[in-house]
Amino acid sequence: MDTSYIDDAISYPMNKLNLKDYIAATLLWLFSFLLIPLIYLYGYGVKVLQVTINDEELPHILNTNTKEMLMHGLSYIAILISYGLVSFLLAGIIVGPVYIFTESMLLLGIASLFGFFVIMAQSFVSFISIMIYADGGSIKSSFNFTKIKRILLSKEYLIAQIGVFIVSFTVSLIYTMITSIPLIGALIALMSVPFLPAISLFIQVTVFRFFGLVYNDITA
C-alpha cells in the first residue's frame, strides 16, 4: 500500500471542503433524529468513495443531488443491515446454545471469541461491499463475492483496517484521558460539542477517501 495515501486522505477534506460544508453537516446532524438528514450524510460518505474510485471531483454538500445522496445512504444502510442479520443469525446459532446449555468457562470463552470474530468479519466485509457498491452503483453489484474475497484477502485492506483502528483507538483514548481530568476535562468536553459534527465530517471524508484509494490499489 502506498503510504502517500495517508497524506492524500488527510489533506483531501482540507482542500475539498469549505465552511459551508461544515455548517451544512452541523445542521444535518442537528436534525439527524429525523433520519433523512442522517441518511443524507451516509450518502455523502458513499459519494466520497465514488469520486475517489472514479477519479472525479467531490461536490460540496449543498451542490449534491438530494435523490442521489438519499439513494446512496439507503443503500449503505441496507448493506449494513444485510450483513448484520447474517452475522446475528450465525452468532445466534453457534453462540446462543453454548450460553444456554453449558456453564463451562472454556466453552463460554470460545463462544465469546467466536462472536467477536463474527462481528469483526461483518465489519470488514460490509465495508468492502459498500466500496464495491460505490464502484458499481447498484446493490446487486455490492454482493460480488469474487471481488469481496479478492479485497478481503489482500494485505493492503488488512493493513488499512488495522491502521484506521489504531489511529481511532489512540485518538479516542487521548480524548477520554483529557476529558477525564476533573473540571478542565468536563469544560473541554462541553466546548467540543458544537464542533463534533464538523469533526465527524472531516473524519468521514478522510477515512472514505483513504479506503477509496486502497480499493483502487487492490482492484487496479
ROZA-717131 format. One record per residue: x, y, z of N, C-alpha, C in turn. Coordinates in steps of 0.2 Angstrom, whole numbers. Example, Ala and Ser with C-alpha at 12.3 -4.5 7.8 and 13.67 -1.06 7.14 Angstrom:
@nx: 66&ny: -28&nz: 39&cax: 62&cay: -22&caz: 39&cx: 66&cy: -16&cz: 39
@nx: 64&ny: -11&nz: 35&cax: 68&cay: -5&caz: 36&cx: 64&cy: 0&cz: 39
END
This chain:
@nx: 4&ny: -6&nz: 0&cax: 0&cay: 0&caz: 0&cx: 4&cy: 6&cz: 0
@nx: 3&ny: 11&nz: -4&cax: 7&cay: 17&caz: -5&cx: 5&cy: 22&cz: 1
@nx: 11&ny: 23&nz: 5&cax: 10&cay: 27&caz: 11&cx: 7&cy: 35&cz: 9
@nx: 8&ny: 37&nz: 3&cax: 6&cay: 43&caz: 1&cx: -2&cy: 44&cz: 2
@nx: -5&ny: 38&nz: 2&cax: -12&cay: 38&caz: 3&cx: -14&cy: 41&cz: 9
@nx: -10&ny: 41&nz: 14&cax: -12&cay: 44&caz: 21&cx: -12&cy: 51&cz: 20
@nx: -6&ny: 54&nz: 17&cax: -6&cay: 61&caz: 16&cx: -12&cy: 64&cz: 12
@nx: -13&ny: 60&nz: 7&cax: -19&cay: 62&caz: 2&cx: -25&cy: 62&cz: 6
@nx: -27&ny: 57&nz: 10&cax: -33&cay: 57&caz: 13&cx: -34&cy: 62&cz: 19
@nx: -28&ny: 64&nz: 22&cax: -29&cay: 69&caz: 27&cx: -30&cy: 76&cz: 24
@nx: -26&ny: 77&nz: 19&cax: -26&cay: 84&caz: 15&cx: -33&cy: 85&cz: 11
@nx: -36&ny: 79&nz: 9&cax: -42&cay: 79&caz: 5&cx: -47&cy: 84&cz: 8
@nx: -50&ny: 82&nz: 14&cax: -55&cay: 87&caz: 16&cx: -53&cy: 94&cz: 17
@nx: -46&ny: 95&nz: 18&cax: -44&cay: 102&caz: 19&cx: -44&cy: 106&cz: 12
@nx: -43&ny: 102&nz: 7&cax: -43&cay: 105&caz: 0&cx: -50&cy: 105&cz: -3
@nx: -55&ny: 100&nz: -1&cax: -61&cay: 100&caz: -4&cx: -67&cy: 103&cz: -1
@nx: -67&ny: 103&nz: 6&cax: -72&cay: 105&caz: 10&cx: -71&cy: 113&cz: 12
@nx: -77&ny: 116&nz: 12&cax: -76&cay: 123&caz: 14&cx: -81&cy: 124&cz: 20
@nx: -81&ny: 131&nz: 23&cax: -85&cay: 132&caz: 29&cx: -92&cy: 130&cz: 28
@nx: -95&ny: 131&nz: 22&cax: -102&cay: 130&caz: 21&cx: -103&cy: 122&cz: 21
@nx: -99&ny: 118&nz: 20&cax: -99&cay: 111&caz: 20&cx: -100&cy: 109&cz: 28
@nx: -96&ny: 112&nz: 32&cax: -96&cay: 111&caz: 39&cx: -102&cy: 113&cz: 42
@nx: -105&ny: 119&nz: 40&cax: -111&cay: 121&caz: 43&cx: -117&cy: 117&cz: 41
@nx: -117&ny: 115&nz: 34&cax: -122&cay: 110&caz: 32&cx: -122&cy: 104&cz: 36
@nx: -116&ny: 101&nz: 37&cax: -115&cay: 95&caz: 41&cx: -118&cy: 95&cz: 48
@nx: -116&ny: 101&nz: 51&cax: -119&cay: 103&caz: 58&cx: -126&cy: 103&cz: 58
@nx: -129&ny: 106&nz: 53&cax: -137&cay: 107&caz: 53&cx: -140&cy: 100&cz: 51
@nx: -137&ny: 96&nz: 47&cax: -139&cay: 89&caz: 46&cx: -139&cy: 85&cz: 52
@nx: -133&ny: 85&nz: 56&cax: -133&cay: 81&caz: 62&cx: -138&cy: 84&cz: 67
@nx: -139&ny: 90&nz: 68&cax: -144&cay: 93&caz: 72&cx: -151&cy: 90&cz: 71
@nx: -152&ny: 89&nz: 65&cax: -159&cay: 86&caz: 63&cx: -159&cy: 78&cz: 61
@nx: -153&ny: 75&nz: 63&cax: -152&cay: 68&caz: 62&cx: -158&cy: 64&cz: 65
@nx: -161&ny: 66&nz: 70&cax: -166&cay: 62&caz: 73&cx: -172&cy: 61&cz: 69
@nx: -172&ny: 65&nz: 63&cax: -177&cay: 64&caz: 58&cx: -176&cy: 59&cz: 53
@nx: -170&ny: 56&nz: 54&cax: -167&cay: 50&caz: 50&cx: -165&cy: 52&cz: 43
@nx: -169&ny: 56&nz: 39&cax: -167&cay: 58&caz: 32&cx: -160&cy: 62&cz: 32
@nx: -159&ny: 67&nz: 36&cax: -153&cay: 70&caz: 36&cx: -147&cy: 66&cz: 38
@nx: -148&ny: 61&nz: 42&cax: -143&cay: 56&caz: 44&cx: -141&cy: 51&cz: 37
@nx: -147&ny: 49&nz: 34&cax: -146&cay: 45&caz: 28&cx: -142&cy: 49&cz: 23
@nx: -144&ny: 56&nz: 22&cax: -140&cay: 60&caz: 18&cx: -133&cy: 60&cz: 19
@nx: -131&ny: 61&nz: 25&cax: -124&cay: 61&caz: 27&cx: -120&cy: 54&cz: 25
@nx: -124&ny: 49&nz: 26&cax: -121&cay: 42&caz: 24&cx: -120&cy: 42&cz: 17
@nx: -125&ny: 45&nz: 13&cax: -124&cay: 45&caz: 6&cx: -118&cy: 49&cz: 4
@nx: -117&ny: 55&nz: 7&cax: -111&cay: 59&caz: 6&cx: -105&cy: 55&cz: 7
@nx: -104&ny: 51&nz: 12&cax: -99&cay: 46&caz: 13&cx: -98&cy: 42&cz: 7
@nx: -103&ny: 39&nz: 4&cax: -103&cay: 35&caz: -2&cx: -100&cy: 39&cz: -8
@nx: -103&ny: 45&nz: -8&cax: -101&cay: 49&caz: -14&cx: -93&cy: 50&cz: -14
@nx: -90&ny: 51&nz: -8&cax: -83&cay: 52&caz: -7&cx: -79&cy: 46&cz: -10
@nx: -82&ny: 40&nz: -8&cax: -79&cay: 34&caz: -11&cx: -80&cy: 34&cz: -19
@nx: -86&ny: 36&nz: -21&cax: -87&cay: 35&caz: -28&cx: -82&cy: 40&cz: -32
@nx: -82&ny: 46&nz: -30&cax: -77&cay: 51&caz: -34&cx: -70&cy: 49&cz: -33
@nx: -68&ny: 46&nz: -28&cax: -61&cay: 44&caz: -27&cx: -60&cy: 38&cz: -32
@nx: -64&ny: 33&nz: -32&cax: -63&cay: 27&caz: -36&cx: -63&cy: 29&cz: -43
@nx: -68&ny: 34&nz: -45&cax: -68&cay: 36&caz: -52&cx: -64&cy: 42&cz: -54
@nx: -60&ny: 44&nz: -49&cax: -56&cay: 50&caz: -50&cx: -60&cy: 56&cz: -53
@nx: -65&ny: 58&nz: -49&cax: -69&cay: 63&caz: -51&cx: -69&cy: 69&cz: -45
@nx: -72&ny: 74&nz: -46&cax: -71&cay: 80&caz: -41&cx: -77&cy: 79&cz: -36
@nx: -75&ny: 80&nz: -30&cax: -80&cay: 79&caz: -25&cx: -85&cy: 86&cz: -24
@nx: -91&ny: 85&nz: -25&cax: -95&cay: 91&caz: -25&cx: -96&cy: 93&cz: -17
@nx: -98&ny: 99&nz: -16&cax: -99&cay: 102&caz: -10&cx: -106&cy: 99&cz: -8
@nx: -107&ny: 98&nz: -1&cax: -113&cay: 96&caz: 1&cx: -119&cy: 99&cz: -2
@nx: -119&ny: 106&nz: -2&cax: -125&cay: 109&caz: -4&cx: -126&cy: 109&cz: -12
@nx: -121&ny: 106&nz: -15&cax: -121&cay: 105&caz: -23&cx: -123&cy: 98&cz: -25
@nx: -124&ny: 94&nz: -20&cax: -125&cay: 87&caz: -22&cx: -133&cy: 86&cz: -24
@nx: -134&ny: 81&nz: -27&cax: -141&cay: 79&caz: -29&cx: -144&cy: 75&cz: -23
@nx: -150&ny: 78&nz: -21&cax: -153&cay: 75&caz: -15&cx: -155&cy: 68&cz: -16
@nx: -158&ny: 67&nz: -22&cax: -161&cay: 60&caz: -23&cx: -155&cy: 55&cz: -23
@nx: -149&ny: 57&nz: -26&cax: -143&cay: 53&caz: -26&cx: -141&cy: 51&cz: -20
@nx: -140&ny: 57&nz: -15&cax: -137&cay: 56&caz: -9&cx: -142&cy: 51&cz: -4
@nx: -148&ny: 52&nz: -5&cax: -153&cay: 48&caz: -1&cx: -153&cy: 40&cz: -3
@nx: -152&ny: 40&nz: -10&cax: -151&cay: 33&caz: -13&cx: -145&cy: 29&cz: -10
@nx: -139&ny: 33&nz: -10&cax: -133&cay: 31&caz: -8&cx: -134&cy: 29&cz: -1
@nx: -137&ny: 33&nz: 3&cax: -137&cay: 32&caz: 10&cx: -141&cy: 26&cz: 12
@nx: -147&ny: 26&nz: 9&cax: -151&cay: 20&caz: 10&cx: -148&cy: 13&cz: 8
@nx: -144&ny: 13&nz: 2&cax: -140&cay: 8&caz: 0&cx: -135&cy: 6&cz: 5
@nx: -132&ny: 11&nz: 8&cax: -127&cay: 10&caz: 13&cx: -130&cy: 6&cz: 19
@nx: -136&ny: 9&nz: 22&cax: -139&cay: 6&caz: 27&cx: -141&cy: -1&cz: 26
@nx: -144&ny: -2&nz: 20&cax: -147&cay: -9&caz: 18&cx: -141&cy: -14&cz: 18
@nx: -135&ny: -12&nz: 15&cax: -129&cay: -17&caz: 15&cx: -127&cy: -18&cz: 23
@nx: -127&ny: -13&nz: 27&cax: -125&cay: -15&caz: 34&cx: -130&cy: -19&cz: 37
@nx: -137&ny: -18&nz: 36&cax: -142&cay: -22&caz: 39&cx: -142&cy: -30&cz: 36
@nx: -140&ny: -30&nz: 30&cax: -140&cay: -37&caz: 27&cx: -134&cy: -41&cz: 30
@nx: -129&ny: -38&nz: 31&cax: -123&cay: -42&caz: 34&cx: -124&cy: -43&cz: 42
@nx: -128&ny: -38&nz: 45&cax: -129&cay: -38&caz: 52&cx: -134&cy: -44&cz: 53
@nx: -139&ny: -45&nz: 49&cax: -143&cay: -50&caz: 50&cx: -140&cy: -57&cz: 49
@nx: -135&ny: -57&nz: 44&cax: -132&cay: -64&caz: 43&cx: -127&cy: -65&cz: 49
@nx: -124&ny: -60&nz: 52&cax: -119&cay: -61&caz: 57&cx: -123&cy: -63&cz: 64
@nx: -129&ny: -60&nz: 64&cax: -133&cay: -61&caz: 70&cx: -136&cy: -68&cz: 70
@nx: -138&ny: -70&nz: 65&cax: -141&cay: -77&caz: 64&cx: -135&cy: -82&cz: 65
@nx: -129&ny: -81&nz: 62&cax: -123&cay: -85&caz: 63&cx: -121&cy: -86&cz: 70
@nx: -120&ny: -80&nz: 73&cax: -118&cay: -80&caz: 80&cx: -124&cy: -83&cz: 85
@nx: -130&ny: -82&nz: 83&cax: -135&cay: -84&caz: 87&cx: -136&cy: -92&cz: 87
@nx: -135&ny: -95&nz: 81&cax: -135&cay: -102&caz: 80&cx: -129&cy: -105&cz: 84
@nx: -123&ny: -102&nz: 83&cax: -117&cay: -105&caz: 86&cx: -116&cy: -104&cz: 93
@nx: -117&ny: -97&nz: 95&cax: -115&cay: -95&caz: 102&cx: -121&cy: -96&cz: 106
@nx: -127&ny: -95&nz: 104&cax: -133&cay: -95&caz: 108&cx: -134&cy: -101&cz: 112
@nx: -133&ny: -107&nz: 109&cax: -134&cay: -114&caz: 113&cx: -129&cy: -115&cz: 118
@nx: -123&ny: -112&nz: 117&cax: -117&cay: -113&caz: 122&cx: -119&cy: -109&cz: 128
@nx: -122&ny: -103&nz: 127&cax: -124&cay: -99&caz: 133&cx: -129&cy: -102&cz: 137
@nx: -134&ny: -105&nz: 133&cax: -140&cay: -108&caz: 136&cx: -139&cy: -115&cz: 140
@nx: -135&ny: -119&nz: 136&cax: -134&cay: -126&caz: 139&cx: -128&cy: -128&cz: 142
@nx: -123&ny: -123&nz: 143&cax: -117&cay: -125&caz: 146&cx: -115&cy: -120&cz: 151
@nx: -111&ny: -122&nz: 156&cax: -108&cay: -117&caz: 161&cx: -101&cy: -117&cz: 161
@nx: -98&ny: -121&nz: 156&cax: -91&cay: -121&caz: 155&cx: -88&cy: -115&cz: 154
@nx: -83&ny: -112&nz: 158&cax: -80&cay: -106&caz: 156&cx: -76&cy: -106&cz: 150
@nx: -73&ny: -112&nz: 148&cax: -69&cay: -113&caz: 142&cx: -73&cy: -112&cz: 136
@nx: -79&ny: -116&nz: 136&cax: -84&cay: -115&caz: 130&cx: -87&cy: -108&cz: 130
@nx: -88&ny: -105&nz: 135&cax: -91&cay: -99&caz: 135&cx: -86&cy: -94&cz: 132
@nx: -80&ny: -95&nz: 134&cax: -74&cay: -90&caz: 132&cx: -73&cy: -91&cz: 124
@nx: -73&ny: -98&nz: 122&cax: -73&cay: -99&caz: 115&cx: -79&cy: -96&cz: 111
@nx: -85&ny: -97&nz: 114&cax: -91&cay: -94&caz: 111&cx: -90&cy: -86&cz: 110
@nx: -88&ny: -83&nz: 115&cax: -87&cay: -76&caz: 115&cx: -82&cy: -74&cz: 110
@nx: -77&ny: -77&nz: 110&cax: -71&cay: -76&caz: 105&cx: -74&cy: -77&cz: 98
@nx: -78&ny: -82&nz: 97&cax: -81&cay: -83&caz: 90&cx: -86&cy: -77&cz: 88
@nx: -90&ny: -75&nz: 93&cax: -94&cay: -70&caz: 92&cx: -91&cy: -63&cz: 90
@nx: -85&ny: -62&nz: 93&cax: -81&cay: -56&caz: 92&cx: -78&cy: -57&cz: 85
@nx: -76&ny: -62&nz: 83&cax: -73&cay: -63&caz: 76&cx: -79&cy: -62&cz: 71
@nx: -85&ny: -65&nz: 72&cax: -90&cay: -64&caz: 68&cx: -92&cy: -56&cz: 67
@nx: -92&ny: -53&nz: 72&cax: -93&cay: -45&caz: 72&cx: -87&cy: -42&cz: 68
@nx: -81&ny: -44&nz: 69&cax: -76&cay: -41&caz: 65&cx: -76&cy: -42&cz: 58
@nx: -78&ny: -49&nz: 56&cax: -78&cay: -51&caz: 49&cx: -84&cy: -47&cz: 46
@nx: -90&ny: -46&nz: 50&cax: -95&cay: -42&caz: 47&cx: -93&cy: -35&cz: 45
@nx: -89&ny: -32&nz: 50&cax: -87&cay: -25&caz: 49&cx: -82&cy: -25&cz: 43
@nx: -78&ny: -30&nz: 42&cax: -73&cay: -30&caz: 36&cx: -77&cy: -31&cz: 30
@nx: -81&ny: -36&nz: 29&cax: -85&cay: -37&caz: 23&cx: -90&cy: -32&cz: 21
@nx: -94&ny: -30&nz: 26&cax: -99&cay: -25&caz: 24&cx: -96&cy: -19&cz: 21
@nx: -90&ny: -16&nz: 24&cax: -87&cay: -10&caz: 21&cx: -84&cy: -12&cz: 14
@nx: -82&ny: -18&nz: 13&cax: -80&cay: -20&caz: 6&cx: -86&cy: -19&cz: 1
@nx: -91&ny: -22&nz: 3&cax: -97&cay: -21&caz: -1&cx: -99&cy: -14&cz: -2
@nx: -99&ny: -10&nz: 3&cax: -100&cay: -3&caz: 2&cx: -96&cy: 0&cz: -3
@nx: -89&ny: -1&nz: -3&cax: -85&cay: 1&caz: -8&cx: -86&cy: -2&cz: -15
@nx: -88&ny: -8&nz: -16&cax: -90&cay: -11&caz: -22&cx: -96&cy: -8&cz: -25
@nx: -101&ny: -6&nz: -20&cax: -107&cay: -3&caz: -22&cx: -105&cy: 4&cz: -25
@nx: -101&ny: 8&nz: -22&cax: -99&cay: 15&caz: -24&cx: -96&cy: 14&cz: -31
@nx: -92&ny: 9&nz: -32&cax: -89&cay: 7&caz: -39&cx: -94&cy: 5&cz: -44
@nx: -99&ny: 1&nz: -42&cax: -103&cay: -2&caz: -47&cx: -110&cy: 2&cz: -48
@nx: -112&ny: 5&nz: -42&cax: -118&cay: 9&caz: -42&cx: -125&cy: 5&cz: -41
@nx: -124&ny: -1&nz: -39&cax: -130&cay: -5&caz: -38&cx: -129&cy: -9&cz: -32
@nx: -135&ny: -11&nz: -28&cax: -135&cay: -15&caz: -23&cx: -132&cy: -22&cz: -25
@nx: -135&ny: -24&nz: -31&cax: -133&cay: -31&caz: -33&cx: -125&cy: -32&cz: -34
@nx: -122&ny: -26&nz: -37&cax: -115&cay: -27&caz: -38&cx: -111&cy: -27&cz: -31
@nx: -114&ny: -25&nz: -26&cax: -111&cay: -25&caz: -20&cx: -110&cy: -32&cz: -17
@nx: -113&ny: -36&nz: -19&cax: -113&cay: -43&caz: -17&cx: -109&cy: -48&cz: -22
@nx: -104&ny: -45&nz: -25&cax: -100&cay: -48&caz: -30&cx: -95&cy: -52&cz: -25
@nx: -96&ny: -58&nz: -24&cax: -92&cay: -62&caz: -19&cx: -85&cy: -63&cz: -21
@nx: -84&ny: -64&nz: -28&cax: -77&cay: -65&caz: -30&cx: -73&cy: -58&cz: -29
@nx: -76&ny: -53&nz: -30&cax: -72&cay: -46&caz: -29&cx: -71&cy: -45&cz: -21
@nx: -76&ny: -47&nz: -17&cax: -76&cay: -47&caz: -10&cx: -70&cy: -51&cz: -7
@nx: -70&ny: -57&nz: -10&cax: -64&cay: -61&caz: -7&cx: -58&cy: -59&cz: -9
@nx: -57&ny: -56&nz: -15&cax: -51&cay: -53&caz: -18&cx: -48&cy: -48&cz: -13
@nx: -53&ny: -43&nz: -11&cax: -51&cay: -37&caz: -7&cx: -50&cy: -40&cz: 0
@nx: -54&ny: -44&nz: 3&cax: -54&cay: -46&caz: 10&cx: -47&cy: -50&cz: 11
@nx: -45&ny: -54&nz: 6&cax: -39&cay: -57&caz: 7&cx: -32&cy: -53&cz: 5
@nx: -33&ny: -47&nz: 3&cax: -27&cay: -43&caz: 2&cx: -24&cy: -40&cz: 8
@nx: -18&ny: -40&nz: 8&cax: -14&cay: -37&caz: 13&cx: -15&cy: -30&cz: 14
@nx: -16&ny: -26&nz: 8&cax: -17&cay: -19&caz: 8&cx: -24&cy: -17&cz: 12
@nx: -29&ny: -21&nz: 11&cax: -35&cay: -20&caz: 15&cx: -34&cy: -21&cz: 23
@nx: -31&ny: -26&nz: 24&cax: -30&cay: -28&caz: 31&cx: -26&cy: -23&cz: 35
@nx: -20&ny: -21&nz: 31&cax: -16&cay: -15&caz: 34&cx: -20&cy: -9&cz: 35
@nx: -24&ny: -7&nz: 30&cax: -28&cay: -1&caz: 30&cx: -33&cy: -1&cz: 36
@nx: -36&ny: -7&nz: 37&cax: -41&cay: -8&caz: 43&cx: -38&cy: -7&cz: 50
@nx: -32&ny: -11&nz: 50&cax: -28&cay: -11&caz: 56&cx: -26&cy: -4&cz: 58
@nx: -23&ny: 0&nz: 53&cax: -21&cay: 7&caz: 53&cx: -26&cy: 11&cz: 56
@nx: -32&ny: 11&nz: 53&cax: -38&cay: 15&caz: 55&cx: -40&cy: 14&cz: 62
@nx: -40&ny: 7&nz: 63&cax: -42&cay: 5&caz: 70&cx: -37&cy: 8&cz: 75
@nx: -31&ny: 8&nz: 74&cax: -25&cay: 10&caz: 79&cx: -26&cy: 18&cz: 80
@nx: -27&ny: 21&nz: 74&cax: -27&cay: 29&caz: 75&cx: -34&cy: 30&cz: 79
@nx: -39&ny: 27&nz: 77&cax: -46&cay: 29&caz: 80&cx: -45&cy: 27&cz: 88
@nx: -42&ny: 21&nz: 89&cax: -42&cay: 19&caz: 96&cx: -37&cy: 24&cz: 100
@nx: -32&ny: 26&nz: 97&cax: -27&cay: 31&caz: 100&cx: -30&cy: 38&cz: 102
@nx: -34&ny: 40&nz: 96&cax: -37&cay: 47&caz: 97&cx: -42&cy: 47&cz: 102
@nx: -46&ny: 41&nz: 102&cax: -52&cay: 41&caz: 107&cx: -49&cy: 40&cz: 114
@nx: -44&ny: 36&nz: 115&cax: -40&cay: 36&caz: 122&cx: -38&cy: 42&cz: 124
@nx: -35&ny: 46&nz: 120&cax: -32&cay: 53&caz: 122&cx: -38&cy: 57&cz: 124
@nx: -43&ny: 57&nz: 120&cax: -49&cay: 62&caz: 121&cx: -52&cy: 60&cz: 128
@nx: -52&ny: 53&nz: 129&cax: -55&cay: 51&caz: 135&cx: -51&cy: 53&cz: 141
@nx: -45&ny: 52&nz: 140&cax: -40&cay: 54&caz: 146&cx: -40&cy: 62&cz: 147
@nx: -41&ny: 66&nz: 142&cax: -41&cay: 73&caz: 143&cx: -48&cy: 75&cz: 146
@nx: -53&ny: 72&nz: 144&cax: -60&cay: 74&caz: 147&cx: -61&cy: 71&cz: 153
@nx: -57&ny: 66&nz: 156&cax: -57&cay: 63&caz: 162&cx: -54&cy: 68&cz: 168
@nx: -50&ny: 73&nz: 166&cax: -47&cay: 77&caz: 170&cx: -53&cy: 81&cz: 174
@nx: -53&ny: 81&nz: 181&cax: -58&cay: 85&caz: 184&cx: -59&cy: 92&cz: 182
@nx: -65&ny: 94&nz: 181&cax: -67&cay: 101&caz: 179&cx: -64&cy: 103&cz: 172
@nx: -58&ny: 103&nz: 171&cax: -55&cay: 105&caz: 165&cx: -57&cy: 100&cz: 159
@nx: -57&ny: 94&nz: 161&cax: -60&cay: 89&caz: 156&cx: -67&cy: 90&cz: 154
@nx: -71&ny: 91&nz: 159&cax: -78&cay: 92&caz: 158&cx: -79&cy: 99&cz: 154
@nx: -75&ny: 104&nz: 155&cax: -76&cay: 110&caz: 151&cx: -74&cy: 109&cz: 144
@nx: -68&ny: 105&nz: 143&cax: -66&cay: 104&caz: 136&cx: -71&cy: 100&cz: 132
@nx: -74&ny: 95&nz: 136&cax: -79&cay: 91&caz: 133&cx: -85&cy: 95&cz: 131
@nx: -87&ny: 99&nz: 135&cax: -93&cay: 104&caz: 134&cx: -92&cy: 108&cz: 128
@nx: -86&ny: 111&nz: 128&cax: -84&cay: 116&caz: 122&cx: -83&cy: 112&cz: 116
@nx: -81&ny: 106&nz: 116&cax: -80&cay: 102&caz: 109&cx: -87&cy: 100&cz: 106
@nx: -92&ny: 100&nz: 110&cax: -99&cay: 98&caz: 107&cx: -101&cy: 101&cz: 101
@nx: -101&ny: 108&nz: 101&cax: -103&cay: 111&caz: 95&cx: -99&cy: 109&cz: 88
@nx: -93&ny: 107&nz: 89&cax: -88&cay: 106&caz: 84&cx: -89&cy: 98&cz: 82
@nx: -92&ny: 94&nz: 85&cax: -92&cay: 87&caz: 84&cx: -95&cy: 85&cz: 77
@nx: -100&ny: 88&nz: 75&cax: -102&cay: 87&caz: 68&cx: -97&cy: 89&cz: 62
@nx: -94&ny: 94&nz: 63&cax: -89&cay: 96&caz: 58&cx: -83&cy: 91&cz: 59
@nx: -81&ny: 89&nz: 65&cax: -76&cay: 84&caz: 66&cx: -77&cy: 78&cz: 63
@nx: -84&ny: 76&nz: 64&cax: -86&cay: 69&caz: 61&cx: -86&cy: 70&cz: 53
@nx: -88&ny: 75&nz: 50&cax: -87&cay: 76&caz: 43&cx: -80&cy: 75&cz: 41
@nx: -76&ny: 79&nz: 44&cax: -69&cay: 78&caz: 42&cx: -66&cy: 71&cz: 42
@nx: -68&ny: 68&nz: 48&cax: -65&cay: 61&caz: 49&cx: -69&cy: 56&cz: 43
@nx: -75&ny: 57&nz: 42&cax: -79&cay: 53&caz: 37&cx: -75&cy: 54&cz: 30
@nx: -74&ny: 60&nz: 28&cax: -71&cay: 61&caz: 21&cx: -64&cy: 59&cz: 21
@nx: -61&ny: 59&nz: 26&cax: -54&cay: 57&caz: 27&cx: -53&cy: 49&cz: 26
@nx: -57&ny: 46&nz: 30&cax: -57&cay: 39&caz: 30&cx: -60&cy: 36&cz: 24
@nx: -65&ny: 38&nz: 21&cax: -68&cay: 36&caz: 15&cx: -64&cy: 37&cz: 9
@nx: -60&ny: 43&nz: 9&cax: -55&cay: 44&caz: 4&cx: -50&cy: 39&cz: 4
@nx: -47&ny: 38&nz: 10&cax: -42&cay: 33&caz: 11&cx: -44&cy: 26&cz: 8
@nx: -50&ny: 24&nz: 10&cax: -52&cay: 17&caz: 8&cx: -53&cy: 17&cz: 1
@nx: -55&ny: 23&nz: -2&cax: -56&cay: 23&caz: -9&cx: -50&cy: 22&cz: -13
@nx: -45&ny: 25&nz: -11&cax: -38&cay: 25&caz: -14&cx: -35&cy: 17&cz: -13
@nx: -36&ny: 14&nz: -7&cax: -34&cay: 7&caz: -6&cx: -38&cy: 3&cz: -11
@nx: -44&ny: 4&nz: -11&cax: -49&cay: 0&caz: -16&cx: -46&cy: 0&cz: -23
@nx: -44&ny: 6&nz: -25&cax: -41&cay: 7&caz: -32&cx: -35&cy: 3&cz: -33
@nx: -31&ny: 3&nz: -27&cax: -24&cay: 0&caz: -27&cx: -25&cy: -8&cz: -28
@nx: -30&ny: -10&nz: -24&cax: -31&cay: -18&caz: -24&cx: -34&cy: -20&cz: -31
@nx: -39&ny: -16&nz: -34&cax: -43&cay: -18&caz: -40&cx: -40&cy: -16&cz: -46
@nx: -34&ny: -12&nz: -46&cax: -31&cay: -10&caz: -52&cx: -29&cy: -16&cz: -56
END
